[in-house]
Amino acid sequence: MKSIKSRKIAAEANNLTVENRVKEILDAIRNVGKKALLKFIKELDGYDGPLKIEKEQMDKALETISVELRRSIERAISNIRAFHKAQKTLLNKMALDTEKGVTAGKDPAGLAAAAVYIAALLSGERRTQKEIAHVAGVTEVTVRNRYKELAKELGIELPSQ
């Protein structure tokens, strides 16, 4: 059985590999554009079709699925839009308040994790501080402290939890 230390080292190495791959993909898309995006869609998803589906095609496809699946898709779309709206609002407030020193000297990963947590709270998306901390590579304590600081400094009223 692997020791805790060796599992931790393996997990950190895997995270670096994933992080490097994501950076490589984003850099390629920034530098090359749509051609790189299409390449990665084909490579990662196996999809080689058009990026935009016409309304008629969408309507025809929707006729072939169950009402339950359609409702699930619509609910997912609604949740994504609500989360995006909350996140965008929060990020705009953060950009404006950077001049006030709200983010000065703070770890960017901790602030990003806090912003995601606040956006999740505002949109009703149920995410734990532990989940967000794990993905961001910070501690739960960091998420807890930063989200409270951000909400206070940015004047954001959070729903009761």
N, C-alpha and C positions, 0 to 999 in steps of 0.2 A: 504494500500500500504506500502511495506517495505521501511524503510528509506535507504538513501544511505549508511550510516554507517553499518546497519545490512546486506545489500546486499554485501558490501565489506568484512565483517567478514565471511559471508557464502562462498563467492568466495575464500577467503584465506584458509578456512577450506577445501574446495573441492580441491584446489591446493595441500595442504599438503597430503590429502588422495591419490590423484593421484601420487604425488611424492613418498609417502611411498610404494604404490603398485608397481610402476616402480622399486624402489630400491629392493623390495622383489623379483621381477621377475629376475632382473639382478644378484642379489646375489645367487639365486637358480641356475641359469644357470652357473655362474662362479664356484660354489661349486659342483654341481651335474653333470653338463654337458649336453650332448645330451638328456638324459632321461628327465631332467627338461624342456628342450626346447620343446620336443615332447609333454609333459604334457600341457604346456602353449599354444601351437599351437592348441591342441584339445580343451582345455578349452575356449580360447578366440576366435578362428576362427571356431571351430566345424569341423576341418579337421583332419582326422585320417589316411591319406594315406602316401605314401613315400615322402621324402623331395626332392628327385631328380627325375625328369621326363626324360625318355630316349628321344633321338632325334626323333625317329619314332613316339612316342606318341605325342610329340609336333607338328610334321608335320601333323599328322592326325587331331589333335584338331584345328590347324590353318585352315585346309580345311573347317571346319564347321562354320567359322565366316565370316562376311562381309569384303570386302576390306577396307571399311572405318574404321571398328573397328580394323583391323590389322594395318592399318597406325597409328591409335591413339596409339596402344600399342607400336609400334616401335618408335614413337615420344616420348612417356613416357620413354621408355628404354634409348633412346639417351639423354634425358634431365637428367635423374638420373645419367647416366654415366658421363656426363659433369659436373654436380654439384659435384659428388663424387671426380672427378679428381681435380677440383678447390679447394675443401675443403681439400683434402689430401695434395696437394701442399702447401697450406697455413699453415696447421698444422705442416708440416715438417719444413717450414721456422720458424714458431713460436718456435718450439722445439729447433732449432739451435740458435735462437736469445735470448732465455731465459737467457743465460749466459751474454748477453750484458745489461741486466736489463730492457729490453723492458716491461716485464710483472711484474716487481717487485712492490709490494704494490698495485696492481690493483685487483679489485674484479673479481674472476674467472668467475662469471656469465656474467659480462659485457664484458670480453674478449672473452668468448665463443660466445656471441651474436654478437659481432663485427666480429669474424671469420666467423660465418654463413652468416652475411650480405655481407662480402667481397666475400665469395665463391659464393653467389647468384649473385652478380654483375659480377664476372668473368665468370660464366657459363651462363649468360643471363637469369637466373631464376628470374622472377619479384617478389620481396618481398619488402615490405615497412619496414622501420626502426620501425614503430609502431607495425607491426605484430610480428617481431622478438623480440622486447622489451617485448611485452606482454607474449609471450611464455617463454622467459628467466626470466621474473620477474624483469626486470630492466626498467629504463626510456628510452624514445627515445633519450634524451640528452646523456645518457651514451653510447648508441649504436653509435650515431653520433660522439661523441668525441673519443671513443675507436677505431672505424674503421678508422678514419683519422690518429690517432696516429700509429696504427698498419701498415697501408699501407705505411706511411712515413718511419717508422723505418725499415720495412722489404723490402723497395724498390719495392713495388708493384704498377704498373701502373694500375689504374682503368679506365674502360671505362667511357666516359662522360655520364652523366645521363640526 
